[in-house]
């Protein structure tokens, strides 16, 4: 019983330490990441449209 309580406390402390060591992002960094994700999504969409247009031209 004592070992299981000690293991539980050790596990809880390990998780707490791991979560407290995470790097916190500032608002500016979060905005920058969001803008980059949107830009990547637009780029991927443009590539898909380009490929679809090439397929249509090739078929005709």
Secondary structure, 3 states (H helix, E strand, C coil): CHHHHHHHHHHHHHHHHHHHCCCCCCHHHHHHHHHHHHHHHHHHHHHHHHHHHHHHHHHC
